Amino acid sequence: MKKSKKKLTKEEEIKTHLIGDLQKDALEFLAYLESDELALDSVGEQICEILIHPINNQPYWNIYFFKHSSVFNTDRQDLPIDDELKEFVWSLVKTCTYFRTNGKECGCGDQPGSNLTIFGKNFNNCCHAVIWFGNPDAETVNKIKKLVEAWKLCIAEITNKN
């Protein structure tokens, strides 16, 4: 009988697969998300997720923000997020590359990508993981924390007004 492999916790994954500043930044962000249940909003939808996946045997971690129904697909201009953070987010919106690369870069098969309005700006052919950060440094992690806080405010604002 084959023993099943124990699934690692996020903290164990980080400690196993990341080193140095990558490990430190990932552990800090994980602790931040786990405090006060920041990873989930008031309607139980996940705001973001940490994924650890070495690339070519090199340490690598991502923070993914998903197509959150409460924040995306709204053209409201009055959401509680400042212009600097909007520009930061808009610069990171990912378009799906499935067709352009014959499925080599993206395996979602979710084609075509979604047309979304993100903080009042329209984007076409968006990837399933709309915004993601690969191996973010400490400065980027701090901006991501601001984004999580703003995202939660946006969700609260939208769900309370609907």
C-alpha positions in Angstrom: 0.0 0.0 0.0 1.4 3.4 -1.1 1.6 6.1 1.6 0.0 9.3 0.6 2.2 12.3 0.8 1.2 14.9 3.4 0.2 18.2 1.8 2.4 21.0 3.1 0.9 24.1 4.6 1.6 27.4 2.9 4.2 28.2 5.6 5.9 24.9 5.1 5.9 25.3 1.3 7.5 28.7 1.7 10.2 27.4 4.1 10.9 24.4 1.8 11.0 26.1 -1.6 12.1 29.7 -1.0 15.3 31.2 0.5 16.7 34.5 1.7 14.6 37.6 1.0 12.1 35.7 -1.1 11.3 33.5 1.9 11.3 36.4 4.3 8.9 38.5 2.1 6.6 35.5 1.4 6.4 34.6 5.1 5.6 38.2 6.0 2.9 38.5 3.4 1.4 35.1 4.5 1.3 36.3 8.1 -0.4 39.5 6.9 -3.1 37.6 5.0 -3.7 35.3 7.8 -4.2 38.1 10.3 -7.8 39.2 10.6 -8.8 37.0 7.8 -7.6 39.4 5.1 -7.6 36.7 2.5 -11.3 36.4 2.4 -13.9 39.2 2.0 -17.2 39.6 3.7 -19.0 37.4 1.1 -16.4 34.6 1.3 -14.7 35.2 -2.0 -10.9 34.9 -2.1 -9.1 38.2 -2.7 -5.7 36.8 -3.5 -3.6 33.6 -3.1 0.1 32.8 -2.7 1.4 30.1 -4.9 4.8 28.6 -4.6 6.2 26.9 -7.7 9.9 26.7 -8.5 10.7 27.5 -12.1 13.7 25.6 -13.6 14.6 24.5 -10.0 14.8 28.2 -9.0 12.8 29.6 -6.0 9.6 31.4 -7.2 6.4 32.6 -5.6 3.4 34.4 -7.0 0.6 36.4 -5.5 -2.5 36.1 -7.6 -5.6 38.4 -7.6 -8.6 36.7 -9.1 -11.6 38.1 -11.0 -13.4 39.2 -7.9 -17.0 39.8 -8.8 -17.5 42.6 -6.3 -14.6 44.8 -7.6 -14.3 43.9 -11.3 -17.0 44.5 -13.8 -18.0 47.8 -12.2 -17.6 51.2 -13.9 -18.0 53.1 -10.6 -15.5 55.9 -10.2 -16.1 56.5 -6.5 -14.4 53.4 -5.1 -12.2 54.0 -2.1 -8.9 53.6 -3.9 -6.4 56.4 -4.8 -5.2 57.2 -8.3 -1.6 55.9 -7.6 -2.9 52.5 -6.6 -5.3 52.4 -9.6 -2.3 53.1 -11.9 -0.3 50.4 -10.2 -3.1 47.9 -10.7 -3.8 48.9 -14.2 -0.1 48.5 -15.2 -0.3 44.9 -14.0 -3.5 43.6 -15.6 -2.6 40.4 -17.5 -4.1 39.5 -20.9 -4.6 35.9 -21.8 -1.9 34.5 -24.1 -3.5 31.2 -24.9 -4.2 31.8 -28.6 -1.1 33.9 -29.2 1.2 31.1 -27.9 -0.9 28.1 -29.0 -1.5 27.2 -25.4 2.2 27.2 -24.4 2.1 30.1 -22.0 -1.4 29.7 -20.7 -3.3 26.5 -20.1 -6.6 27.9 -18.9 -8.5 27.2 -22.1 -10.8 30.0 -21.0 -10.9 31.7 -24.4 -11.3 34.4 -25.2 -10.3 36.1 -22.0 -12.7 38.2 -20.1 -13.6 41.8 -20.8 -13.4 43.6 -17.5 -13.8 47.0 -16.0 -11.2 47.4 -13.2 -11.5 50.4 -11.0 -13.4 52.2 -13.8 -11.1 51.3 -16.7 -12.0 48.8 -19.4 -9.6 45.9 -20.3 -10.1 43.2 -23.0 -9.0 39.6 -23.1 -8.1 39.4 -19.4 -6.4 36.3 -18.0 -8.2 34.2 -15.4 -5.5 35.4 -12.9 -6.1 39.0 -13.8 -3.3 40.5 -11.6 -0.3 38.6 -10.4 3.1 39.4 -8.9 6.1 37.1 -9.5 8.8 37.1 -6.8 7.7 40.4 -5.4 10.3 42.4 -3.4 9.6 44.0 -0.1 8.6 47.3 -1.7 6.1 45.6 -4.0 4.8 43.5 -1.1 4.0 46.8 0.7 2.0 48.0 -2.4 0.2 44.7 -2.5 -0.8 45.1 1.1 -2.3 48.5 0.2 -4.1 46.9 -2.7 -5.5 44.2 -0.4 -6.7 46.9 2.1 -8.2 49.0 -0.8 -9.8 45.9 -2.3 -11.5 45.1 1.0 -12.8 48.6 1.3 -14.1 48.4 -2.3 -15.9 45.2 -1.6 -17.4 46.6 1.6 -18.5 49.8 -0.2 -20.0 47.9 -3.1 -21.8 45.2 -1.1 -23.2 47.8 1.4 -24.6 50.0 -1.4 -26.2 47.2 -3.4 
